[in-house]
Amino acid sequence: MAPIPAAAAPLPLRVAAPMAVVAGLALLAAFPPYGVWPLAPVGVALLAAAAHRRRLRAGAGLGFLTGVALFAPMLSWTNLHTGYLPWVLLSLLQAGYLALLGAATAWVSPLADRGRWAWPALTGLLWAGQEALRDRTPFGGFPWGRLAFSQDSSPLLRLAALGGAPLVTFAVALVGGLLVSAAWWGWTARRAAQAEWWLPVAVPAAVAVAVGVVGLLVPVASAGGGHPVTVAIVQGNVPRLGLDFNAQRQAVLNNHVDATLLLAARVVAGEQPQPDLVVWPENSSDIDPLRNPAAGARISQAADAVRAPILVGAVLLGPDAGQVRNAGILWRPGTGPDLPQLYTKRHPVPFAEYVPLRDVARMVSDKVDLIRTDFVPGSTPGVVRAGPAVLGDVICFEVAYDEVVRDTVTGGAQLLVVQTNNATFNVAEARQQLAMVRLRAVEHGRPALMASTVGVSGFVAPDGRVSDATGFNTREVVVRQLRLGDGRTLATRLGWWPEAALAALAVAALVGAAVLRRRQRVELG
């Protein structure tokens, strides 16, 4: 093969800018509800090509275009009931991280030009590093739209059992880097009229296919091990969608009680198996059942009728005056609330469940005052011992955060439970969340379920397969026998180390590019 030129012009801006926009749209189409997962590495490749060899400002601008094309439509469910400003601000903030990625891609171009195999590795590392930063900043981060969450039906999903979401993201971006390397150097060789121009195309393309094959060969937990437990999900629905879904809090609670009573009647009639556990979603009781006797009595009526403990998603007052908690509490038949088995959401959503810097935020939008009381975070993982199973309870967006889910498994969880309320969003958001549940099931080798007020609810096997998925904005009850296990995957045992290693290598690449750039300037005199 001919040597790679040390320096060459980037793609013309009139080509690179549309490529960056198409990159964002390709990434968008990879995620639910579209689910065309092969487009994720294509989007990665297009952005890598657009930003290659550019100045930092241009690389950042192209990354920002990709980010806007991805996040503005992906996060459109945030403007359904709060107006355009929160959606615009969140989309622009997330796009800013892809701007950093575009600048970093431009910065490491000299390293990418040093060898054909450097470019794919650098692409994977930079994406992993960008997500590590975005998942944590600001105010605890917002991991929505991670590359890994687009791969719920991909062979690469199985890599989650080895290194969690960070490894899946790295693999997706690595494949994208292989694609851009094949296209770029193949085109360069063709234009140079090299006889073996096809080699720079065929070899990286073959390696990209091999990465997918490796994913297929990764062993994952099966659905056949462990002791059986029968679980029911109650999706009670709400009177109306929107921010005021809980304006009729008693109606929402009644919906879940009535659906559970109907399940109990079907069990008595032999039409449904007796559940060992019933799961209600987040916000199924926005009336504090620990302080409101009538609400507590209704939940006790449901638990007594179905003869099984119910994991109730409740809004609880306290612990101090003026505070509230988003919690999952176990309610047992005959005895009522099992207070030791109570999980308080550890990661409330900023500007949705609490308002940081409220006075400053109010200057931007008075919508922040829709959140009258800030939710206080819990301090312990959601390990709930329900009797028939140890549950790993996470609430709503917490499923996107690696450590929140992992802490429940290392604490002994046998079944992952995601309690969520999608009444303020739409079916696209619900399906994106279900994709995260699928990854978590594979990552930790656990059966999982998602219980939503309005849908989508359903069960997920440890290999990522979904069963009994419900419709959106409907009342449904689904019952399934699951088999629990106590083993730990390599990803569970390694914890945050794979992401730390990838992020450290990304930083090393940025430093290495700085050294190489300085050396090149010295050589040029």
Steps between C-alpha positions, in 0.01 A plus 500: 500500500609855436587711805236724646565869428610688810274793428219563257198720467177419685177446314355819353270672749214488250527122524592468867211710637224292337687187604492615862124555483445162336720347771262627768195376311661158450572479872142604575360224278707242687304561821145396582234550382676461162752242615719478187803417714754453213469874433677582828850416370410669170423822688825467693692454174342804335588731789854360517552568130347848518721613790822331389794738442292809579585787730362463851228763454377338180508154658296630793249662267453179302460299820240751617305455176500125558389550860209726408385263225510214752376646826240754386267237352599228749410719800189652344290319760633749756301783339162327493374667817768748610541718192793537268760664723595198718520280189717751314735554793540128570555420132761773463677389817524142378609615155781688672657171603506386138660834419778402741517163325530670160781721628676198652464310172664786316771525764608134473510505120882486490487180706231355274718572199792307651343164422183351360423315822542804721190674368246234605649469848508876548138530390390241753698657782377853435136392496545307824674797660235746382224284649686462829504880525142554382365234736630692801486872425333730582287419807569127473479480121239381249596167337209493253612423146808295584609291200457186709128568544447482123616138487213322677450266201863489385758223538712757682249507787660183638824690561319666790554179698876561474536873552156658532371792297847662460635193319197487271543867414870444431419205271239698305737792454787264414289355218423853388872575501564191289237613252644849464852359471388265224321774308764771547810298420327300230400821325852641547657188348251499212574861415871420508430219249654239730462147366393359836263785589243249624718379788448810719127444450474125544717453806334755734157395373581138581618599848176694553301187419727300730418735790133416454577129487699528822194660657287204398748260660494668842313270742210657686281371779204291391143525624501142625709510820410575860184453701165606350293797612172621350483879460214724394540850356202730548482787251201690633509797259413860588191716439691714251853541375701811582661682790168499687469119480506497879243776541263209551730312734220298651391389153854380416517304825153358442599390149784290641294364788211407271729333247658298782158398636406382153823299487412344837156402368659338196739308725207368707323399177809309385555732202835628627770336714541618858771768497777496757557872447311792346676810369333837466675785315648827613233751613234232536423661838580869506295514819740408779357167621706517820323820607165469328298216658255480210778454243671242720173313542447480126849358441445250785172399337685421177785313673259295712287412197790391280675327795844627398727788594472807278794725416327838494642809333409781738572863572574524872512812714813574702727404654497869599232763456475631145672194352372213287646172382445292186493149643425135448349339809408138558141449617430154642161328528370498852768725649516798264817706438833330563694812588848343497433403136470855373715649224531875447611610154871583519526706183213752472486671162624862507244756383232230507502365857711770657629838385868576555584870514128579506539880509730493198281247317193719555672778304506264202147364534225526757409139413735393778232604747282214375728297727374634831686257726842348438535124526777394736729215390537169678836379619483120467466269197155368413539150642149393605456160663151401397506141629471301177775711340755766579418795276733757350269799489590801286259779421443649154810670352727329753516202263730711279764532775744209519582518869139531620405168340830327578477584870175305530656189345810511717259544792335168419221581252365201307243689293545849355187714534460834324205698631419786266236753410481592132175697528683828436679365191412280201548151366840587343641588842351183649658279236837672540477422871410137434814471285702602806329230706600244237863603524493486881357148496786379279761705685422338835355165392170568673138481394350847500169676463372849436174607663351822363185690587401527134746271316716362373522227767645154453743227600857462378697174513870496598587466131312822416184352350175687578177323591144622564568860402188711554346773289532870573229696684307185590409309815660156494616230740763248395612196697808289434708236674866596523801300608741678727873457538777633720804488271701804399611590151849627425348847452352491850829392651707757312263784583619840379850384401428448125367855467788639705751322277335619178476858629864495611608378157292775339685759710831337410407528132430871539834548673677291238347712225626813675855358511485399134365839395783677684757271341357570155516875559865469602579296190331756278723756661 
